[in-house]
Amino acid sequence: MAALALLAGCGGPIAGKARPAQLGDDERTKFKDYYARVNSAGDEGAAQQAELLKDTQHPDFRQKTCDLRGATIKVEPTWATLRADADWAPAGEKAHPRGDVYVVAVTITIRQKDQVIGSQIGSMHVVLLDDEVYGFAPCLGG
């Protein structure tokens, strides 16, 4: 695997004016808990994190999961950048996901076993649907 792995699904610049999301404490806590669970699962191992990412994949896009090829990710959101992104659709899709879509700037560190193999700054989308937070699993690129 290349020394720097790129993550698909971790986007670049987002068009429009950044306006922080006006969320209540309950919703903000749900987003923070989601990323804490992703990171905790990664600390447990690649299989555990892959299972969590599969389980928390947005229900409309369950078939779009990715194989991290034994790697794990650590996601560090910059919470001040969290904002609504009502017009977004996943790459290659025309449909907007059901629910309230948000985007947040993140730093993602990719590990293979105990070795850091890459780090990337980008953005990740999450959705609040039926009071649950769902994401879109990132994919390793070559």
C-alpha positions in Angstrom: 0.0 0.0 0.0 1.3 3.5 -0.8 2.7 5.4 2.1 0.0 8.0 1.8 -3.5 6.5 1.3 -6.1 8.8 0.1 -9.7 8.5 1.4 -12.5 8.6 -1.0 -15.7 9.9 0.5 -13.7 12.5 2.5 -14.4 15.5 0.4 -12.5 18.7 -0.4 -13.9 22.2 -0.4 -17.6 22.7 0.0 -19.3 25.4 -2.1 -21.3 28.0 -0.4 -20.9 30.2 2.7 -20.0 28.4 5.9 -22.6 29.0 8.6 -22.2 26.9 11.8 -25.2 24.6 12.4 -27.7 25.8 14.9 -28.1 22.5 16.8 -29.3 21.8 20.3 -27.0 20.2 22.8 -28.8 16.8 22.3 -28.1 16.8 18.5 -24.5 18.0 18.9 -23.9 15.3 21.5 -25.2 12.7 19.1 -22.7 13.7 16.5 -19.8 13.8 19.0 -20.9 10.3 20.2 -20.9 9.0 16.7 -17.3 10.0 16.0 -16.3 8.8 19.5 -17.8 5.4 18.7 -15.9 5.3 15.3 -12.6 6.1 17.0 -13.2 3.6 19.9 -14.0 0.8 17.5 -10.8 1.6 15.6 -8.9 1.3 18.9 -10.4 -2.2 19.3 -9.3 -3.3 15.8 -10.0 -3.2 12.1 -12.7 -5.8 12.1 -14.6 -4.0 14.9 -14.4 -0.6 13.2 -15.4 -2.1 9.8 -18.5 -3.6 11.5 -19.4 -0.3 13.1 -19.0 1.6 9.9 -21.2 -0.9 8.1 -23.8 -0.7 10.9 -23.9 3.1 10.9 -23.9 3.5 7.1 -26.9 5.6 6.0 -29.7 3.1 5.3 -30.3 4.5 1.8 -26.6 3.7 0.9 -25.9 0.4 2.7 -24.6 -1.1 -0.5 -21.9 1.6 -0.7 -19.7 0.4 2.1 -15.9 0.2 1.5 -13.2 -2.2 2.5 -10.5 -0.4 4.5 -8.2 -3.3 3.8 -7.3 -3.9 7.4 -6.6 -0.3 8.2 -8.3 1.8 10.8 -9.2 5.5 10.9 -9.2 8.1 13.6 -11.5 11.0 12.9 -10.9 14.3 14.6 -13.7 16.8 13.7 -13.4 20.5 14.0 -16.8 21.1 15.6 -16.9 24.9 14.9 -17.2 23.9 11.2 -20.3 21.7 11.5 -23.0 23.0 9.3 -26.1 21.9 7.4 -25.5 20.8 3.8 -29.0 20.3 2.4 -28.0 20.0 -1.3 -25.3 17.3 -0.9 -25.6 13.9 -2.5 -22.9 11.1 -2.2 -20.5 10.9 -5.2 -22.1 9.3 -8.2 -25.6 9.7 -6.7 -28.4 12.0 -7.7 -30.5 11.4 -4.7 -30.1 13.5 -1.5 -30.0 11.2 1.5 -33.1 11.2 3.7 -32.7 13.1 6.9 -30.9 16.3 7.9 -27.4 16.3 6.3 -24.5 18.0 7.9 -20.8 18.4 7.0 -17.9 18.9 9.3 -14.2 19.5 8.6 -12.1 16.5 9.9 -8.5 15.3 10.2 -8.4 11.6 9.5 -5.4 9.5 10.5 -5.1 6.1 8.8 -3.3 3.3 10.6 -2.3 -0.1 9.4 -1.7 -2.2 12.6 0.4 0.2 14.7 1.8 2.3 11.9 0.4 5.6 10.7 0.3 5.3 6.9 -1.4 8.6 6.1 -3.3 11.6 7.3 -5.8 13.8 5.5 -7.8 16.9 6.1 -11.1 17.1 4.4 -14.8 17.0 5.2 -17.2 14.3 6.2 -21.0 14.1 5.9 -23.3 12.8 8.6 -27.0 12.6 8.7 -29.5 12.8 11.5 -32.4 10.5 10.5 -35.1 9.3 12.9 -33.0 10.6 15.9 -30.0 8.5 14.9 -26.7 9.6 13.3 -25.6 7.8 10.2 -22.4 8.3 8.1 -20.9 7.4 4.8 -17.9 5.1 5.3 -14.7 6.4 3.7 -12.8 4.3 1.2 -9.0 3.8 0.8 -7.7 4.8 -2.6 -4.5 3.9 -4.1 
